[in-house]
Amino acid sequence: MGYLPYTETEEEMVEYVLTFSELMKRASSIFKLANDIERRKIVHMVFTELTLFDGKLVSYKATEGMDIFLKRPVGVDGGPGWN
């Protein structure tokens, strides 16, 4: 897989990272307000595998790039258990 040449300025990249980070912090709220179609899109963007049994999450595998957000410690902004 080839990579495109880096064309963004450092300032643009910092803005992107901050915006993305803020989005990830609010993902839970966004998901709760989304309709079924939007929720499906969000789930497909975050997970490559998601296994539910009797309505409970059994296992999951995150897409590349999202796994770091899902591995944050419990209670940290956006991490498991965060409100």
N, CA, C and O atoms as a Maestro MAE file, in Angstrom:
{
 s_m_m2io_version
 :::
 2.0.0
}

f_m_ct {
 s_m_title
 :::
 protein
 m_atom[332] {
  # First column is atom index #
  i_m_mmod_type
  r_m_x_coord
  r_m_y_coord
  r_m_z_coord
  i_m_residue_number
  s_m_chain_name
  s_m_pdb_residue_name
  s_m_pdb_atom_name
  i_m_atomic_number
  :::
  1 25 0.845 -1.168 0.000 1 A "MET " " N  " 7
  2 3 0.000 0.000 0.000 1 A "MET " " CA " 6
  3 2 0.891 1.231 0.000 1 A "MET " " C  " 6
  4 15 1.791 1.348 0.832 1 A "MET " " O  " 8
  5 25 0.649 2.142 -0.919 2 A "GLY " " N  " 7
  6 3 1.443 3.352 -1.005 2 A "GLY " " CA " 6
  7 2 0.842 4.472 -0.180 2 A "GLY " " C  " 6
  8 15 -0.352 4.469 0.119 2 A "GLY " " O  " 8
  9 25 1.661 5.407 0.177 3 A "TYR " " N  " 7
  10 3 1.212 6.543 0.961 3 A "TYR " " CA " 6
  11 2 1.297 7.793 0.112 3 A "TYR " " C  " 6
  12 15 2.229 7.971 -0.673 3 A "TYR " " O  " 8
  13 25 0.304 8.660 0.281 4 A "LEU " " N  " 7
  14 3 0.331 9.936 -0.419 4 A "LEU " " CA " 6
  15 2 1.334 10.850 0.263 4 A "LEU " " C  " 6
  16 15 1.556 10.735 1.469 4 A "LEU " " O  " 8
  17 25 1.935 11.745 -0.481 5 A "PRO " " N  " 7
  18 3 2.883 12.667 0.143 5 A "PRO " " CA " 6
  19 2 2.163 13.535 1.188 5 A "PRO " " C  " 6
  20 15 0.996 13.891 1.022 5 A "PRO " " O  " 8
  21 25 2.872 13.858 2.243 6 A "TYR " " N  " 7
  22 3 2.330 14.683 3.312 6 A "TYR " " CA " 6
  23 2 2.163 16.103 2.801 6 A "TYR " " C  " 6
  24 15 3.140 16.757 2.438 6 A "TYR " " O  " 8
  25 25 0.907 16.585 2.772 7 A "THR " " N  " 7
  26 3 0.662 17.922 2.231 7 A "THR " " CA " 6
  27 2 0.111 18.896 3.267 7 A "THR " " C  " 6
  28 15 0.106 20.104 3.031 7 A "THR " " O  " 8
  29 25 -0.355 18.389 4.415 8 A "GLU " " N  " 7
  30 3 -0.908 19.274 5.432 8 A "GLU " " CA " 6
  31 2 0.205 19.966 6.204 8 A "GLU " " C  " 6
  32 15 1.297 19.426 6.384 8 A "GLU " " O  " 8
  33 25 -0.104 21.174 6.653 9 A "THR " " N  " 7
  34 3 0.853 21.878 7.498 9 A "THR " " CA " 6
  35 2 0.782 21.281 8.903 9 A "THR " " C  " 6
  36 15 -0.156 20.556 9.238 9 A "THR " " O  " 8
  37 25 1.769 21.592 9.699 10 A "GLU " " N  " 7
  38 3 1.777 21.111 11.084 10 A "GLU " " CA " 6
  39 2 0.540 21.629 11.827 10 A "GLU " " C  " 6
  40 15 -0.063 20.902 12.616 10 A "GLU " " O  " 8
  41 25 0.176 22.857 11.578 11 A "GLU " " N  " 7
  42 3 -0.996 23.455 12.224 11 A "GLU " " CA " 6
  43 2 -2.274 22.714 11.822 11 A "GLU " " C  " 6
  44 15 -3.137 22.467 12.665 11 A "GLU " " O  " 8
  45 25 -2.398 22.360 10.548 12 A "GLU " " N  " 7
  46 3 -3.573 21.617 10.072 12 A "GLU " " CA " 6
  47 2 -3.646 20.234 10.710 12 A "GLU " " C  " 6
  48 15 -4.732 19.772 11.057 12 A "GLU " " O  " 8
  49 25 -2.516 19.576 10.866 13 A "MET " " N  " 7
  50 3 -2.494 18.251 11.486 13 A "MET " " CA " 6
  51 2 -2.875 18.332 12.963 13 A "MET " " C  " 6
  52 15 -3.617 17.481 13.453 13 A "MET " " O  " 8
  53 25 -2.382 19.331 13.672 14 A "VAL " " N  " 7
  54 3 -2.733 19.508 15.083 14 A "VAL " " CA " 6
  55 2 -4.236 19.746 15.200 14 A "VAL " " C  " 6
  56 15 -4.884 19.172 16.075 14 A "VAL " " O  " 8
  57 25 -4.792 20.575 14.342 15 A "GLU " " N  " 7
  58 3 -6.233 20.842 14.357 15 A "GLU " " CA " 6
  59 2 -7.018 19.563 14.091 15 A "GLU " " C  " 6
  60 15 -8.027 19.310 14.749 15 A "GLU " " O  " 8
  61 25 -6.569 18.760 13.139 16 A "TYR " " N  " 7
  62 3 -7.230 17.492 12.830 16 A "TYR " " CA " 6
  63 2 -7.204 16.559 14.040 16 A "TYR " " C  " 6
  64 15 -8.226 15.973 14.397 16 A "TYR " " O  " 8
  65 25 -6.043 16.424 14.667 17 A "VAL " " N  " 7
  66 3 -5.904 15.533 15.818 17 A "VAL " " CA " 6
  67 2 -6.796 16.001 16.962 17 A "VAL " " C  " 6
  68 15 -7.458 15.183 17.602 17 A "VAL " " O  " 8
  69 25 -6.822 17.298 17.226 18 A "LEU " " N  " 7
  70 3 -7.661 17.826 18.301 18 A "LEU " " CA " 6
  71 2 -9.143 17.621 18.007 18 A "LEU " " C  " 6
  72 15 -9.908 17.253 18.898 18 A "LEU " " O  " 8
  73 25 -9.549 17.856 16.766 19 A "THR " " N  " 7
  74 3 -10.942 17.662 16.372 19 A "THR " " CA " 6
  75 2 -11.330 16.194 16.497 19 A "THR " " C  " 6
  76 15 -12.393 15.871 17.027 19 A "THR " " O  " 8
  77 25 -10.471 15.309 16.009 20 A "PHE " " N  " 7
  78 3 -10.736 13.871 16.084 20 A "PHE " " CA " 6
  79 2 -10.795 13.412 17.529 20 A "PHE " " C  " 6
  80 15 -11.664 12.617 17.889 20 A "PHE " " O  " 8
  81 25 -9.890 13.897 18.359 21 A "SER " " N  " 7
  82 3 -9.864 13.535 19.760 21 A "SER " " CA " 6
  83 2 -11.160 13.970 20.453 21 A "SER " " C  " 6
  84 15 -11.728 13.218 21.246 21 A "SER " " O  " 8
  85 25 -11.615 15.166 20.154 22 A "GLU " " N  " 7
  86 3 -12.858 15.669 20.744 22 A "GLU " " CA " 6
  87 2 -14.044 14.822 20.278 22 A "GLU " " C  " 6
  88 15 -14.937 14.514 21.066 22 A "GLU " " O  " 8
  89 25 -14.049 14.455 19.024 23 A "LEU " " N  " 7
  90 3 -15.107 13.585 18.500 23 A "LEU " " CA " 6
  91 2 -15.125 12.254 19.235 23 A "LEU " " C  " 6
  92 15 -16.192 11.750 19.584 23 A "LEU " " O  " 8
  93 25 -13.947 11.682 19.472 24 A "MET " " N  " 7
  94 3 -13.879 10.394 20.155 24 A "MET " " CA " 6
  95 2 -14.360 10.518 21.597 24 A "MET " " C  " 6
  96 15 -14.966 9.584 22.122 24 A "MET " " O  " 8
  97 25 -14.106 11.642 22.242 25 A "LYS " " N  " 7
  98 3 -14.589 11.845 23.605 25 A "LYS " " CA " 6
  99 2 -16.111 11.878 23.647 25 A "LYS " " C  " 6
  100 15 -16.720 11.441 24.623 25 A "LYS " " O  " 8
  101 25 -16.720 12.395 22.589 26 A "ARG " " N  " 7
  102 3 -18.171 12.540 22.553 26 A "ARG " " CA " 6
  103 2 -18.864 11.419 21.794 26 A "ARG " " C  " 6
  104 15 -20.077 11.475 21.590 26 A "ARG " " O  " 8
  105 25 -18.128 10.413 21.377 27 A "ALA " " N  " 7
  106 3 -18.696 9.345 20.550 27 A "ALA " " CA " 6
  107 2 -19.885 8.665 21.207 27 A "ALA " " C  " 6
  108 15 -20.865 8.345 20.534 27 A "ALA " " O  " 8
  109 25 -19.812 8.443 22.501 28 A "SER " " N  " 7
  110 3 -20.905 7.784 23.203 28 A "SER " " CA " 6
  111 2 -22.191 8.602 23.094 28 A "SER " " C  " 6
  112 15 -23.255 8.048 22.818 28 A "SER " " O  " 8
  113 25 -22.100 9.900 23.306 29 A "SER " " N  " 7
  114 3 -23.276 10.768 23.204 29 A "SER " " CA " 6
  115 2 -23.793 10.819 21.774 29 A "SER " " C  " 6
  116 15 -25.002 10.788 21.544 29 A "SER " " O  " 8
  117 25 -22.881 10.897 20.819 30 A "ILE " " N  " 7
  118 3 -23.272 10.925 19.410 30 A "ILE " " CA " 6
  119 2 -24.000 9.639 19.051 30 A "ILE " " C  " 6
  120 15 -25.022 9.672 18.366 30 A "ILE " " O  " 8
  121 25 -23.479 8.507 19.511 31 A "PHE " " N  " 7
  122 3 -24.079 7.207 19.216 31 A "PHE " " CA " 6
  123 2 -25.491 7.123 19.811 31 A "PHE " " C  " 6
  124 15 -26.411 6.632 19.156 31 A "PHE " " O  " 8
  125 25 -25.659 7.594 21.032 32 A "LYS " " N  " 7
  126 3 -26.976 7.537 21.687 32 A "LYS " " CA " 6
  127 2 -28.019 8.355 20.927 32 A "LYS " " C  " 6
  128 15 -29.192 7.983 20.913 32 A "LYS " " O  " 8
  129 25 -27.622 9.450 20.301 33 A "LEU " " N  " 7
  130 3 -28.553 10.317 19.584 33 A "LEU " " CA " 6
  131 2 -28.756 9.902 18.121 33 A "LEU " " C  " 6
  132 15 -29.653 10.412 17.451 33 A "LEU " " O  " 8
  133 25 -27.933 8.987 17.632 34 A "ALA " " N  " 7
  134 3 -27.991 8.586 16.225 34 A "ALA " " CA " 6
  135 2 -29.189 7.676 15.955 34 A "ALA " " C  " 6
  136 15 -29.681 6.990 16.850 34 A "ALA " " O  " 8
  137 25 -29.645 7.686 14.702 35 A "ASN " " N  " 7
  138 3 -30.695 6.743 14.308 35 A "ASN " " CA " 6
  139 2 -30.042 5.405 13.955 35 A "ASN " " C  " 6
  140 15 -28.816 5.300 13.982 35 A "ASN " " O  " 8
  141 25 -30.829 4.391 13.629 36 A "ASP " " N  " 7
  142 3 -30.295 3.048 13.378 36 A "ASP " " CA " 6
  143 2 -29.275 3.010 12.241 36 A "ASP " " C  " 6
  144 15 -28.263 2.316 12.340 36 A "ASP " " O  " 8
  145 25 -29.531 3.740 11.178 37 A "ILE " " N  " 7
  146 3 -28.609 3.746 10.032 37 A "ILE " " CA " 6
  147 2 -27.287 4.392 10.424 37 A "ILE " " C  " 6
  148 15 -26.220 3.878 10.088 37 A "ILE " " O  " 8
  149 25 -27.353 5.516 11.133 38 A "GLU " " N  " 7
  150 3 -26.136 6.198 11.578 38 A "GLU " " CA " 6
  151 2 -25.350 5.326 12.559 38 A "GLU " " C  " 6
  152 15 -24.121 5.278 12.503 38 A "GLU " " O  " 8
  153 25 -26.055 4.642 13.451 39 A "ARG " " N  " 7
  154 3 -25.380 3.752 14.398 39 A "ARG " " CA " 6
  155 2 -24.645 2.635 13.666 39 A "ARG " " C  " 6
  156 15 -23.514 2.297 14.017 39 A "ARG " " O  " 8
  157 25 -25.272 2.076 12.672 40 A "ARG " " N  " 7
  158 3 -24.628 1.002 11.897 40 A "ARG " " CA " 6
  159 2 -23.347 1.514 11.233 40 A "ARG " " C  " 6
  160 15 -22.327 0.824 11.233 40 A "ARG " " O  " 8
  161 25 -23.400 2.718 10.673 41 A "LYS " " N  " 7
  162 3 -22.216 3.307 10.038 41 A "LYS " " CA " 6
  163 2 -21.099 3.522 11.058 41 A "LYS " " C  " 6
  164 15 -19.935 3.233 10.781 41 A "LYS " " O  " 8
  165 25 -21.458 4.028 12.232 42 A "ILE " " N  " 7
  166 3 -20.462 4.268 13.283 42 A "ILE " " CA " 6
  167 2 -19.812 2.964 13.698 42 A "ILE " " C  " 6
  168 15 -18.589 2.887 13.817 42 A "ILE " " O  " 8
  169 25 -20.623 1.934 13.919 43 A "VAL " " N  " 7
  170 3 -20.099 0.624 14.339 43 A "VAL " " CA " 6
  171 2 -19.146 0.070 13.283 43 A "VAL " " C  " 6
  172 15 -18.096 -0.475 13.625 43 A "VAL " " O  " 8
  173 25 -19.499 0.205 12.009 44 A "HIS " " N  " 7
  174 3 -18.628 -0.310 10.941 44 A "HIS " " CA " 6
  175 2 -17.333 0.488 10.811 44 A "HIS " " C  " 6
  176 15 -16.324 -0.044 10.349 44 A "HIS " " O  " 8
  177 25 -17.353 1.758 11.212 45 A "MET " " N  " 7
  178 3 -16.133 2.563 11.160 45 A "MET " " CA " 6
  179 2 -15.174 2.183 12.291 45 A "MET " " C  " 6
  180 15 -13.959 2.322 12.152 45 A "MET " " O  " 8
  181 25 -15.722 1.705 13.408 46 A "VAL " " N  " 7
  182 3 -14.910 1.433 14.591 46 A "VAL " " CA " 6
  183 2 -14.488 -0.028 14.698 46 A "VAL " " C  " 6
  184 15 -13.372 -0.312 15.132 46 A "VAL " " O  " 8
  185 25 -15.354 -0.955 14.313 47 A "PHE " " N  " 7
  186 3 -15.084 -2.378 14.526 47 A "PHE " " CA " 6
  187 2 -14.978 -3.156 13.220 47 A "PHE " " C  " 6
  188 15 -15.712 -2.897 12.266 47 A "PHE " " O  " 8
  189 25 -14.046 -4.122 13.192 48 A "THR " " N  " 7
  190 3 -14.002 -5.067 12.076 48 A "THR " " CA " 6
  191 2 -14.758 -6.334 12.452 48 A "THR " " C  " 6
  192 15 -15.273 -7.034 11.579 48 A "THR " " O  " 8
  193 25 -14.827 -6.631 13.744 49 A "GLU " " N  " 7
  194 3 -15.578 -7.776 14.255 49 A "GLU " " CA " 6
  195 2 -16.294 -7.357 15.525 49 A "GLU " " C  " 6
  196 15 -15.720 -6.674 16.374 49 A "GLU " " O  " 8
  197 25 -17.542 -7.763 15.655 50 A "LEU " " N  " 7
  198 3 -18.331 -7.464 16.839 50 A "LEU " " CA " 6
  199 2 -19.246 -8.649 17.083 50 A "LEU " " C  " 6
  200 15 -20.085 -8.967 16.240 50 A "LEU " " O  " 8
  201 25 -19.097 -9.310 18.226 51 A "THR " " N  " 7
  202 3 -19.886 -10.492 18.530 51 A "THR " " CA " 6
  203 2 -20.764 -10.233 19.742 51 A "THR " " C  " 6
  204 15 -20.278 -9.895 20.822 51 A "THR " " O  " 8
  205 25 -22.070 -10.398 19.544 52 A "LEU " " N  " 7
  206 3 -23.033 -10.237 20.620 52 A "LEU " " CA " 6
  207 2 -23.696 -11.578 20.893 52 A "LEU " " C  " 6
  208 15 -23.914 -12.368 19.975 52 A "LEU " " O  " 8
  209 25 -24.017 -11.832 22.160 53 A "PHE " " N  " 7
  210 3 -24.734 -13.050 22.539 53 A "PHE " " CA " 6
  211 2 -25.762 -12.660 23.590 53 A "PHE " " C  " 6
  212 15 -25.412 -12.091 24.624 53 A "PHE " " O  " 8
  213 25 -27.033 -12.965 23.329 54 A "ASP " " N  " 7
  214 3 -28.126 -12.573 24.219 54 A "ASP " " CA " 6
  215 2 -28.098 -11.077 24.527 54 A "ASP " " C  " 6
  216 15 -28.356 -10.663 25.657 54 A "ASP " " O  " 8
  217 25 -27.784 -10.276 23.516 55 A "GLY " " N  " 7
  218 3 -27.765 -8.829 23.666 55 A "GLY " " CA " 6
  219 2 -26.572 -8.258 24.404 55 A "GLY " " C  " 6
  220 15 -26.536 -7.063 24.696 55 A "GLY " " O  " 8
  221 25 -25.589 -9.104 24.710 56 A "LYS " " N  " 7
  222 3 -24.398 -8.636 25.420 56 A "LYS " " CA " 6
  223 2 -23.168 -8.794 24.539 56 A "LYS " " C  " 6
  224 15 -23.051 -9.757 23.782 56 A "LYS " " O  " 8
  225 25 -22.254 -7.835 24.647 57 A "LEU " " N  " 7
  226 3 -21.011 -7.872 23.889 57 A "LEU " " CA " 6
  227 2 -20.119 -8.993 24.401 57 A "LEU " " C  " 6
  228 15 -19.772 -9.040 25.581 57 A "LEU " " O  " 8
  229 25 -19.751 -9.898 23.491 58 A "VAL " " N  " 7
  230 3 -18.903 -11.024 23.861 58 A "VAL " " CA " 6
  231 2 -17.458 -10.753 23.472 58 A "VAL " " C  " 6
  232 15 -16.545 -10.988 24.263 58 A "VAL " " O  " 8
  233 25 -17.249 -10.260 22.259 59 A "SER " " N  " 7
  234 3 -15.898 -9.944 21.807 59 A "SER " " CA " 6
  235 2 -15.964 -8.912 20.693 59 A "SER " " C  " 6
  236 15 -17.005 -8.707 20.069 59 A "SER " " O  " 8
  237 25 -14.829 -8.270 20.461 60 A "TYR " " N  " 7
  238 3 -14.751 -7.296 19.377 60 A "TYR " " CA " 6
  239 2 -13.313 -7.168 18.906 60 A "TYR " " C  " 6
  240 15 -12.372 -7.517 19.618 60 A "TYR " " O  " 8
  241 25 -13.167 -6.667 17.707 61 A "LYS " " N  " 7
  242 3 -11.862 -6.305 17.166 61 A "LYS " " CA " 6
  243 2 -12.048 -4.946 16.511 61 A "LYS " " C  " 6
  244 15 -12.929 -4.764 15.671 61 A "LYS " " O  " 8
  245 25 -11.216 -4.002 16.900 62 A "ALA " " N  " 7
  246 3 -11.324 -2.638 16.388 62 A "ALA " " CA " 6
  247 2 -10.615 -2.501 15.048 62 A "ALA " " C  " 6
  248 15 -9.681 -3.242 14.742 62 A "ALA " " O  " 8
  249 25 -11.077 -1.539 14.258 63 A "THR " " N  " 7
  250 3 -10.391 -1.240 13.011 63 A "THR " " CA " 6
  251 2 -9.038 -0.619 13.348 63 A "THR " " C  " 6
  252 15 -8.840 -0.074 14.434 63 A "THR " " O  " 8
  253 25 -8.125 -0.711 12.408 64 A "GLU " " N  " 7
  254 3 -6.802 -0.124 12.624 64 A "GLU " " CA " 6
  255 2 -6.961 1.370 12.870 64 A "GLU " " C  " 6
  256 15 -7.663 2.049 12.120 64 A "GLU " " O  " 8
  257 25 -6.341 1.870 13.872 65 A "GLY " " N  " 7
  258 3 -6.445 3.283 14.215 65 A "GLY " " CA " 6
  259 2 -7.453 3.552 15.315 65 A "GLY " " C  " 6
  260 15 -7.307 4.529 16.050 65 A "GLY " " O  " 8
  261 25 -8.470 2.717 15.450 66 A "MET " " N  " 7
  262 3 -9.468 2.903 16.503 66 A "MET " " CA " 6
  263 2 -9.124 2.101 17.753 66 A "MET " " C  " 6
  264 15 -9.603 2.412 18.843 66 A "MET " " O  " 8
  265 25 -8.306 1.084 17.601 67 A "ASP " " N  " 7
  266 3 -7.994 0.223 18.746 67 A "ASP " " CA " 6
  267 2 -7.335 0.992 19.889 67 A "ASP " " C  " 6
  268 15 -7.539 0.654 21.055 67 A "ASP " " O  " 8
  269 25 -6.560 2.007 19.573 68 A "ILE " " N  " 7
  270 3 -5.910 2.789 20.635 68 A "ILE " " CA " 6
  271 2 -6.942 3.505 21.507 68 A "ILE " " C  " 6
  272 15 -6.738 3.645 22.713 68 A "ILE " " O  " 8
  273 25 -8.045 3.957 20.913 69 A "PHE " " N  " 7
  274 3 -9.082 4.628 21.679 69 A "PHE " " CA " 6
  275 2 -9.839 3.642 22.563 69 A "PHE " " C  " 6
  276 15 -10.246 3.984 23.674 69 A "PHE " " O  " 8
  277 25 -10.026 2.423 22.071 70 A "LEU " " N  " 7
  278 3 -10.765 1.416 22.832 70 A "LEU " " CA " 6
  279 2 -9.925 0.800 23.941 70 A "LEU " " C  " 6
  280 15 -10.467 0.144 24.830 70 A "LEU " " O  " 8
  281 25 -8.613 1.000 23.904 71 A "LYS " " N  " 7
  282 3 -7.721 0.439 24.926 71 A "LYS " " CA " 6
  283 2 -7.420 1.429 26.045 71 A "LYS " " C  " 6
  284 15 -6.641 1.119 26.947 71 A "LYS " " O  " 8
  285 25 -8.023 2.615 26.000 72 A "ARG " " N  " 7
  286 3 -7.778 3.591 27.060 72 A "ARG " " CA " 6
  287 2 -8.251 3.049 28.398 72 A "ARG " " C  " 6
  288 15 -9.189 2.252 28.443 72 A "ARG " " O  " 8
  289 25 -7.625 3.462 29.477 73 A "PRO " " N  " 7
  290 3 -8.021 2.976 30.808 73 A "PRO " " CA " 6
  291 2 -9.467 3.322 31.140 73 A "PRO " " C  " 6
  292 15 -10.002 4.317 30.652 73 A "PRO " " O  " 8
  293 25 -10.086 2.508 31.961 74 A "VAL " " N  " 7
  294 3 -11.458 2.735 32.402 74 A "VAL " " CA " 6
  295 2 -11.560 4.106 33.070 74 A "VAL " " C  " 6
  296 15 -10.713 4.471 33.886 74 A "VAL " " O  " 8
  297 25 -12.594 4.853 32.720 75 A "GLY " " N  " 7
  298 3 -12.830 6.146 33.327 75 A "GLY " " CA " 6
  299 2 -12.143 7.317 32.665 75 A "GLY " " C  " 6
  300 15 -12.485 8.463 32.956 75 A "GLY " " O  " 8
  301 25 -11.185 7.075 31.783 76 A "VAL " " N  " 7
  302 3 -10.507 8.158 31.066 76 A "VAL " " CA " 6
  303 2 -11.441 8.650 29.963 76 A "VAL " " C  " 6
  304 15 -12.182 7.858 29.379 76 A "VAL " " O  " 8
  305 25 -11.411 9.962 29.672 77 A "ASP " " N  " 7
  306 3 -12.312 10.539 28.667 77 A "ASP " " CA " 6
  307 2 -12.460 9.640 27.448 77 A "ASP " " C  " 6
  308 15 -11.498 9.403 26.718 77 A "ASP " " O  " 8
  309 25 -13.659 9.149 27.238 78 A "GLY " " N  " 7
  310 3 -13.942 8.323 26.084 78 A "GLY " " CA " 6
  311 2 -13.619 6.861 26.273 78 A "GLY " " C  " 6
  312 15 -14.037 6.039 25.457 78 A "GLY " " O  " 8
  313 25 -12.890 6.499 27.318 79 A "GLY " " N  " 7
  314 3 -12.546 5.101 27.565 79 A "GLY " " CA " 6
  315 2 -13.719 4.346 28.160 79 A "GLY " " C  " 6
  316 15 -14.730 4.960 28.503 79 A "GLY " " O  " 8
  317 25 -13.613 3.028 28.292 80 A "PRO " " N  " 7
  318 3 -14.692 2.226 28.867 80 A "PRO " " CA " 6
  319 2 -15.119 2.763 30.233 80 A "PRO " " C  " 6
  320 15 -14.274 3.078 31.071 80 A "PRO " " O  " 8
  321 25 -16.389 2.864 30.448 81 A "GLY " " N  " 7
  322 3 -16.896 3.328 31.739 81 A "GLY " " CA " 6
  323 2 -16.985 4.833 31.867 81 A "GLY " " C  " 6
  324 15 -17.433 5.336 32.898 81 A "GLY " " O  " 8
  325 25 -16.571 5.563 30.846 82 A "TRP " " N  " 7
  326 3 -16.621 7.031 30.892 82 A "TRP " " CA " 6
  327 2 -18.020 7.505 30.568 82 A "TRP " " C  " 6
  328 15 -18.667 6.933 29.691 82 A "TRP " " O  " 8
  329 25 -18.507 8.522 31.241 83 A "ASN " " N  " 7
  330 3 -19.856 9.063 30.977 83 A "ASN " " CA " 6
  331 2 -19.752 10.409 30.337 83 A "ASN " " C  " 6
  332 15 -20.772 11.030 30.037 83 A "ASN " " O  " 8
  :::
 }
 m_bond[331] {
  # First column is bond index #
  i_m_from
  i_m_to
  i_m_order
  :::
  1 1 2 1
  2 2 3 1
  3 3 4 2
  4 3 5 1
  5 5 6 1
  6 6 7 1
  7 7 8 2
  8 7 9 1
  9 9 10 1
  10 10 11 1
  11 11 12 2
  12 11 13 1
  13 13 14 1
  14 14 15 1
  15 15 16 2
  16 15 17 1
  17 17 18 1
  18 18 19 1
  19 19 20 2
  20 19 21 1
  21 21 22 1
  22 22 23 1
  23 23 24 2
  24 23 25 1
  25 25 26 1
  26 26 27 1
  27 27 28 2
  28 27 29 1
  29 29 30 1
  30 30 31 1
  31 31 32 2
  32 31 33 1
  33 33 34 1
  34 34 35 1
  35 35 36 2
  36 35 37 1
  37 37 38 1
  38 38 39 1
  39 39 40 2
  40 39 41 1
  41 41 42 1
  42 42 43 1
  43 43 44 2
  44 43 45 1
  45 45 46 1
  46 46 47 1
  47 47 48 2
  48 47 49 1
  49 49 50 1
  50 50 51 1
  51 51 52 2
  52 51 53 1
  53 53 54 1
  54 54 55 1
  55 55 56 2
  56 55 57 1
  57 57 58 1
  58 58 59 1
  59 59 60 2
  60 59 61 1
  61 61 62 1
  62 62 63 1
  63 63 64 2
  64 63 65 1
  65 65 66 1
  66 66 67 1
  67 67 68 2
  68 67 69 1
  69 69 70 1
  70 70 71 1
  71 71 72 2
  72 71 73 1
  73 73 74 1
  74 74 75 1
  75 75 76 2
  76 75 77 1
  77 77 78 1
  78 78 79 1
  79 79 80 2
  80 79 81 1
  81 81 82 1
  82 82 83 1
  83 83 84 2
  84 83 85 1
  85 85 86 1
  86 86 87 1
  87 87 88 2
  88 87 89 1
  89 89 90 1
  90 90 91 1
  91 91 92 2
  92 91 93 1
  93 93 94 1
  94 94 95 1
  95 95 96 2
  96 95 97 1
  97 97 98 1
  98 98 99 1
  99 99 100 2
  100 99 101 1
  101 101 102 1
  102 102 103 1
  103 103 104 2
  104 103 105 1
  105 105 106 1
  106 106 107 1
  107 107 108 2
  108 107 109 1
  109 109 110 1
  110 110 111 1
  111 111 112 2
  112 111 113 1
  113 113 114 1
  114 114 115 1
  115 115 116 2
  116 115 117 1
  117 117 118 1
  118 118 119 1
  119 119 120 2
  120 119 121 1
  121 121 122 1
  122 122 123 1
  123 123 124 2
  124 123 125 1
  125 125 126 1
  126 126 127 1
  127 127 128 2
  128 127 129 1
  129 129 130 1
  130 130 131 1
  131 131 132 2
  132 131 133 1
  133 133 134 1
  134 134 135 1
  135 135 136 2
  136 135 137 1
  137 137 138 1
  138 138 139 1
  139 139 140 2
  140 139 141 1
  141 141 142 1
  142 142 143 1
  143 143 144 2
  144 143 145 1
  145 145 146 1
  146 146 147 1
  147 147 148 2
  148 147 149 1
  149 149 150 1
  150 150 151 1
  151 151 152 2
  152 151 153 1
  153 153 154 1
  154 154 155 1
  155 155 156 2
  156 155 157 1
  157 157 158 1
  158 158 159 1
  159 159 160 2
  160 159 161 1
  161 161 162 1
  162 162 163 1
  163 163 164 2
  164 163 165 1
  165 165 166 1
  166 166 167 1
  167 167 168 2
  168 167 169 1
  169 169 170 1
  170 170 171 1
  171 171 172 2
  172 171 173 1
  173 173 174 1
  174 174 175 1
  175 175 176 2
  176 175 177 1
  177 177 178 1
  178 178 179 1
  179 179 180 2
  180 179 181 1
  181 181 182 1
  182 182 183 1
  183 183 184 2
  184 183 185 1
  185 185 186 1
  186 186 187 1
  187 187 188 2
  188 187 189 1
  189 189 190 1
  190 190 191 1
  191 191 192 2
  192 191 193 1
  193 193 194 1
  194 194 195 1
  195 195 196 2
  196 195 197 1
  197 197 198 1
  198 198 199 1
  199 199 200 2
  200 199 201 1
  201 201 202 1
  202 202 203 1
  203 203 204 2
  204 203 205 1
  205 205 206 1
  206 206 207 1
  207 207 208 2
  208 207 209 1
  209 209 210 1
  210 210 211 1
  211 211 212 2
  212 211 213 1
  213 213 214 1
  214 214 215 1
  215 215 216 2
  216 215 217 1
  217 217 218 1
  218 218 219 1
  219 219 220 2
  220 219 221 1
  221 221 222 1
  222 222 223 1
  223 223 224 2
  224 223 225 1
  225 225 226 1
  226 226 227 1
  227 227 228 2
  228 227 229 1
  229 229 230 1
  230 230 231 1
  231 231 232 2
  232 231 233 1
  233 233 234 1
  234 234 235 1
  235 235 236 2
  236 235 237 1
  237 237 238 1
  238 238 239 1
  239 239 240 2
  240 239 241 1
  241 241 242 1
  242 242 243 1
  243 243 244 2
  244 243 245 1
  245 245 246 1
  246 246 247 1
  247 247 248 2
  248 247 249 1
  249 249 250 1
  250 250 251 1
  251 251 252 2
  252 251 253 1
  253 253 254 1
  254 254 255 1
  255 255 256 2
  256 255 257 1
  257 257 258 1
  258 258 259 1
  259 259 260 2
  260 259 261 1
  261 261 262 1
  262 262 263 1
  263 263 264 2
  264 263 265 1
  265 265 266 1
  266 266 267 1
  267 267 268 2
  268 267 269 1
  269 269 270 1
  270 270 271 1
  271 271 272 2
  272 271 273 1
  273 273 274 1
  274 274 275 1
  275 275 276 2
  276 275 277 1
  277 277 278 1
  278 278 279 1
  279 279 280 2
  280 279 281 1
  281 281 282 1
  282 282 283 1
  283 283 284 2
  284 283 285 1
  285 285 286 1
  286 286 287 1
  287 287 288 2
  288 287 289 1
  289 289 290 1
  290 290 291 1
  291 291 292 2
  292 291 293 1
  293 293 294 1
  294 294 295 1
  295 295 296 2
  296 295 297 1
  297 297 298 1
  298 298 299 1
  299 299 300 2
  300 299 301 1
  301 301 302 1
  302 302 303 1
  303 303 304 2
  304 303 305 1
  305 305 306 1
  306 306 307 1
  307 307 308 2
  308 307 309 1
  309 309 310 1
  310 310 311 1
  311 311 312 2
  312 311 313 1
  313 313 314 1
  314 314 315 1
  315 315 316 2
  316 315 317 1
  317 317 318 1
  318 318 319 1
  319 319 320 2
  320 319 321 1
  321 321 322 1
  322 322 323 1
  323 323 324 2
  324 323 325 1
  325 325 326 1
  326 326 327 1
  327 327 328 2
  328 327 329 1
  329 329 330 1
  330 330 331 1
  331 331 332 2
  :::
 }
}
